[in-house]
Amino acid sequence: MMGITFYNTLTHRVEPFEPIEPGVVTMYNCGPTVYDFAHIGNFRAFVFADVLRRFLELAGYDVRQVMNITDVGHMTEDQLADGAGEDKMQVAMARMKEAKKAGSLTRDDVADPNDPYQIAAFYTKAFIEDSQQLKLKVADEPTQLPRATDHIEQMLTIIGKLVDDGHAYVAGDGAVYFSVEKFPDYGKLSGNTLDKLRGGAGGRIDQQHQAGKRHPADFLLWKPDTKHIMKWPSRFGEGYPGWHIECSAMALKLHDREQIDIHTGGEDNIFPHHECEIAQSCSYTGKAHFARYWMHTRFLLVEGQKMSKSKGNFFTVRDLLAKGVDPVVIRYELMKAHYRSNMNFTMKGLEDSASAVQKLRDAAAGFERKAGDAAVEVGDDHDAVRRFVAALADDLNVAGAIAVAFEYLREPDADAATALAVLRRFDAVLGVLPTEAGGQGDDDVMAKCADIDAARKQKDYATADRLRQELDDAGYDVRTGSEGTTASKRLA
């Protein structure tokens, strides 16, 4: 395997990547909470995980990816994790009831808005649909998208062992907490020492709901609560799990091992979520590490500001699709900036991304026409492929890899079949070309292009102009060149 380096949040440095098992990479990605539609900030982290997976596969690894679906009704103040705030599922149910009452809910997925499982299923389905639109490979692997509600037993097994081994305790109100003072490395990922956390860690540690807690940073593993809308029986009383324990349970269960290679998420997950995952997982397994490499995307801004519904700059994938933006343009826009830099999502940026994607698609279509039925394969020894892979091997430098791709298009191989094969190697990571060969659209569109050429040959320019206008009205850019007329769907 080639030399790959990634920035590891755990060690705070760029270091060589070496998986635990040669040739195999186990990866866990913090996925969505399914109480609403996922927004583009969420999807920046999800697209990053997909690009990371695709690159590792291009580099020759067998990548086993797991992304969780959080469908337990946690509190809106998850950072407190003590039962403060509103139940997220309760909030989602109220919103769904209002939508049904207003007649704005057009899908019939939720027959009973009082059933939290139906609400979660509705938004889970929406997330998978959005992910498929953005070409996330894990979205086509249902067994690798575990639901938290399917793994309560595993969570309780971990919690029980943590209590029995003295890493966790039952407080006076019956809640089960992890004792951070029993884990000496607590704070290594985020830099938050226990002394800092005693002071409240900038408001992210609960200072109001400390009944029975031994340290302000001790975090919830299980909350007895018979009134909570989603609850399960346990030796600690009927209740629900803490936020952090879910990911440990699903990662260990789905990967069927005590340590994994890579864990990803947004930088807002570093503390407390990932810090707590490390503490409870390592205390449960007795291993020095839970994940060997921790990789986090930075925040996404919209037009230079924090995304906010009140500011009118809050977008879900569906909002952008409704504006006529092609999903692959959204994908391209979300992945083109380095994952460790803040990203500024703008409408101008979307236009630029649409132009870039169109150039890649037009190039592929041109190579396909010239290559005909000819097909070749290119390996990593091809200079452009080698440089493309080398850019990604440098801490997943997608911008550098994209630059290589466009440099190649300025002077591609003279053999069209080879050029097409190179471009497809690029797209194994980028994921923006049409899945099917012949990216000029469906049969009707191609037929109209042929009819335009036939009309022009007969000098029937009125018919040619009419057909061209029909395609334009349908959202296609029409070009007539020396090789005939082609039409491509406008991307934004």
N, C-alpha and C positions, 0 to 999 in steps of 0.2 A: 504493500500500500504506500501511497505517496505521503510526504510529510505534510501534515495538517496542523495548524495552530488555531486555538480559540481562546478568547478572553474568558477566564473562569472567575465568576463573581466571588466564589468561595476563597480563592487564593489572591484575588485582586491583581492578577497579572495574566498576560498572554502566555500560554504554555502548549507544548506539543500534545496532540490528541492521540491517546492510545486506549482503545476499548478494553474492557475486562476480558472478553472472549475474542480472540483474533478473528477478524472478518465479520463480526456481528456487533451491531450497535443497538442497545436498548435505550429508548427515549420516552420520557413522560412529559406531556405538555398540559399545563393548567388550562382547562377548557372553560366553556361558558356556564354562567348561572342562568338557568332557563326560566326566568320569570318575566322576560321581555325579549324583544328582538335585540340581537347583538349589534353593537355600533362599530364604526370604523376603527375606533381606538382598540376595541377588543380584537378586531380582525387584523390589526397590524401584527399583534403577537401570534395569531393563528397562521397568517401567511408566512411570517418568519419561520415558524416551526416547519411548515411545508417545504419552504426553500431549503432549509437545513437538511431535512430528510432527503429531498431530491438530490442535493449535492453529494451527500454521503453515499447514496445509491449510485450516482454517476462515478464516484470514486471507487466503487466496487464492493461496498459494504452491504450486508443484509441488514436492513434497518427494521426494527420492530418498534413501531410507534403506538403509543397509547395516549389518548386525550380524553379526559374525564368530562362527564356531564353532571353538573351539580344541580340536583333536582329536589333537595331537601329544603324546606322552608326556613331558612335562617333569618336572623334579625337584620334590619337594615344597617345597624351599627356593628358589622361583623368584626371590626377591629377590637371591639370590647369583648365579644364572644361570651358575654355573661348573661345573655337574655335581655339586654337592654334594647330599646328601640322597637320598631314594628316588625311583624312577621312578613318576610318578603312574599311568601306565597299568599298571605292574606291580602297584601297590597295588589298582587297580580289578579287575584280573584275579583276584588272590587273593581279593578280596571276592566276586566273582561265582562262583568255584569253591566257596567256602564256602556260598553261597546255594543253589547247585545241589545240593550234598551234603546240605544240611539240608532240601531240598525246599521252601524258601520262595520260590524263583523260579518264579512261575506262568506267566510269559510265555515263549514259545519263540523269542524274537528272537535269542538267543545260542545257536547250535547248538554252538559250540566256544569255551569260555571262555579258551582259549589264543590266540585270534585277537584282537589288539588292535583291529583294524578293526571287528569285530563288537561289541566292548565299546563303542567310540565310537559306532557306529551305534545301539546300544540306548539310550544316554543322550541322543543327539541327538534321536531320535524322542520320547523322554520329555519333553525340553525343549520341543520344538515343540508337543506335545500340551498341556503345561501352559500354554504361551504362548497357544495358541488358546483355552483355557479362560478366561484372563484378558483375552482380546480384544486381544492385541497384533497390530496389522495386519501387521507384518513376518513374522509366523509363517505367513501365507498367501502369502508371496512367496519360494518356495524359491531363486530365483536371487539373492535379496538376503541369503541366509544362507550365505556362503561358508565352506567348510571349509579349515582351514590345510593339511591334507595334500594338497589339490588345487592349492596355490599354492607348492610348494617351488621350482619353476623360477624364478618371479618373485622369490622371496627370494634365491636364489643370484645372480640378475642384479644385484640391488641390492647384495648383499655384494661381488660381484666388482668393481663400479664403485667402491664405497667403498674397497676395498683399492688398486685401481689409481690412485685419485685421492689417496691418502695419508691418508684419513680413518679408515682401519682398518688393522690389521696382523695378521700371523700370529705368534703367540707360539711359544716354544720347544717347547711340547707339541703344536703344530699347531692349537691353537684360534685362532679369528679373533675379535679384539676391536675394538670401536669406540674410538677415542681421543678422550676427552671434552675433552682440552686443545686439540684441533683445532677445537672448536666454541665460540666465545666466548660464545654465549648460553646455554650449558648451565647450568641452575639457575634460569632466568628464570621458569619455570612454578611450581616448587615452593619457590623461595627458598633452595635448597641450593647454596651456592657451592662451588667446587672446594676452597677452604681447609677448609670444613666437612666435605666428603666425604673429605678426606685423613685426617680424624680418625675416620672410620668412620660418620658420619651416624647416630648412635644405634643402631648394630648392623645397619643395613640395607645396609651396603656390606661386601663380603667382605674379611675380613682374614686368612683362613686359606688361601685357594686363590689365591695371587697369583703363582704360577710364571710368569714371562715377562710379567706385566702391567706396563705403564708407569705406570699410575695406579690407585689402589685403586678408583676409580669407573668405570674402563673396563669396558664390559659386553659380554657374549658375543653374537656374531652367528652363529657356527657352531662346533659341538663335534664333532671327529672321535671316533667311538666305535663300534667294530664290535660291541660287546656290548649296546648300547642296543636295547631291544625294537623301536623304530621308527627306521629309519635309511634314508638315501638317498645315492647317489653324488654326488660333487662334485669340483671341482678341488682342494679343500682336504682331500680324503679322505672316506671314507664316514662319515656321522654324521647329526646332526640340528640344526635351527635353534635359535637362542636365542628366548626368549619374545617379546622386543620387536619383532623384525624381522617377525614374522608379520602384525601389524596394519598396519604400513606397507605391506607388499606387497599385502594384500587391499584396503586403502582406496584405494591408487593404482590398482590394477588394476580394481576394480569401478566406481569413479567415473570412470576413464579421464581423469584430470586430475592436475596436479601440486599443486594446492591445493584444499582443501575448505572448506566454510563452518563446520560445527559438528562437534565431536568430544565425545562424552560418556562418562561412566563413573562409578564410585564414587570417593569421595575417596581410597581406598586405592590407586587407579590413578595418582594424580598423580605420586607418586615411588615407585619409579623408572620405572614403565612408560611413562607419557605423556611424562615428561621425555626418556626415551631415544627414544621414537617421533619427537619433534620433531627431536632431534639428527640421527638417521640419515636421516630423510626430507628435511630441508632440505639436508643435506650431499649427498644423492643428486640432488635436483632443482636445487639452486642457488637456490631460492626463499627469501625471507625468512620465509615462514610455511608450515607444513604445514596446520594448521587455523586459521582466523581467530578462532573462538570456541571456548573450552574450558569445558564446563559439567559440574559434578560434584555428585552427591548426597552428603549427609552419611551418617554411620553409622546403622544401625538397631539399637536396643536392644530387648530383649524383657523386659517387666515390669521395666524400669529397669536391666537388666543386659546385659552383652555376651552374645550368643547362644553357647551352649555345650552340646554333647551331655551333658557330665558334669553340668551344672546342670539338665538336663531341659527347657531352654527353647529348644531347637533345632528349627526347623520347616521342612520343605519344603512346597511347595504341596500336595503329595499328602497330607501329614500332616493338614493342615487340611481338605482335602476329605473325608478319612476320618472326620473329626469332625462332618461334616454341614454345614460352612460352604460357602455358595454361592461359586463362583469370583469373581463380580462384587463380592461383599462384600470379598474379599481385595484385589481391584483397588482398590476405593474406599478401603479402609483404608490401602493403600500409597501412594496419591496425595494424600490429603487434607491432609497436612502439607507445608509449604514444603520444596522439595528441598534448600535450603541450611541447614536446621535438622536437628539430630539428631531421629530419630523414635523414639518409645517405643511399640512394638507390644504391645498388651495384649488379653486376652480381653474386658475391658469395652469396649475400643475397637472390637473386632469386633462386639459387640452393638449399639453405637451406630451403626456403619456399616451394619449390617443394617437397622436402623430407618430410617436415612436413605434407603437404596436402596429400601426398601419404599414409603416415601412418594413417591419419584419414580415408581416403577412404578405405584402405585395412581393417582397423578395422571394419568399417561399413559393408563392403562386407562379412567379416567373420561372423559377428553377424547375418546378413541376412540369410546366408546359414544355420547356426545352428538353427535359430529361425523358419525357414520355414514359415508357415502361422500364427504362433502365434504372437499376437500383444498385447502389454500392454501400459499403460500410466503411466508416473511418474510425480509427482508434485514437488513443491518447497521444500517439506519436505525431499526429497532424499538428502543425505549428499553432494554428488558431485554437484548436481544442486544448492543446497543452497550456497556452496562455490563459484561456478562459478558466480552466480548472485551477491553475496556479493562483489566479485572483481570488477565487472562492476559498482556496486552501489557506489564504491569509485572513483568518478571522471572518470568513464569509463576506468578503468584499464584493457585494453584488454590483455596486456602481462600477467597479473596475472590470468585472466580468461583462457587463453590458457594453462598456467602452470597447472591449475586445470584439464583441459581436458586431458592432457598427463599423469598427475598423475593417473587419473582414468583409463586410458587405461593400465597402468601397473598392476592394480589389479581391473578389472571390475567385475560387478556382475556375479555370476556363471550362472544365467539365461540369455541366449543370447537375448531373447526378451526384457528383462529389460535393458540390456546393450545397445541394439540398441536404445531404447527409450531415454535413458540418452544422448547418443551421438547426437541424433536428436534434443534434447532440446538445447544442445550446439550449434548445427549448425543453429538453428533458428536465432542466432546472427552472427556466423562466416560466414555462407553462402558458404561453400566450398564443400559440399557433392553433388553428382549427384542428380538432381531433382527427377529423376525416381528411383524407387527401383531396385535393381540388378545392381549395379554400375560396372559391369565387361565389359561393352561395348555393342555393338549392337548384333543382333542375329547372324550375320556372324562370329563375333569374338568368341562368346560363342560356336558356332557350331565347329569352328576350335579347340577350347580347348577340346571339347568332342571327336573330331577326334584324337587329340594327345593322349588322354587317351586310346582310343580304339586301336590305333596303338601300343602303349606301351604294352597293355595287350596281343596283338598278337605277341609281340617282333619284330614288324616291326619298328625298331628304325630309319631307313632311312626316312620313311614317317613321323614319329614323328618329326625328326630333320628338315625336309623340311618345315613342317607346322609351327614349332616354328620359323624358319628363316623368313617365310612370315610375321608372326605377328611382329617380331622384325623389319623387314624392313618397316612395316607400322607404326612404332612408338609405339609399345606396349612392356611393360615389361612382360615377361612370367615366371610364377612360377609353379612348380609342387611339390605338397606336399602330405601329407597323405590323404587329402580330394579331390585330383585331381588337374587338371591344371586350372589356372586362368590367365587372361591377363588384364592389366590396361594400359591405355594410358599414355605414358610418359608426364610429365607436364612441363618439361623444358629441 
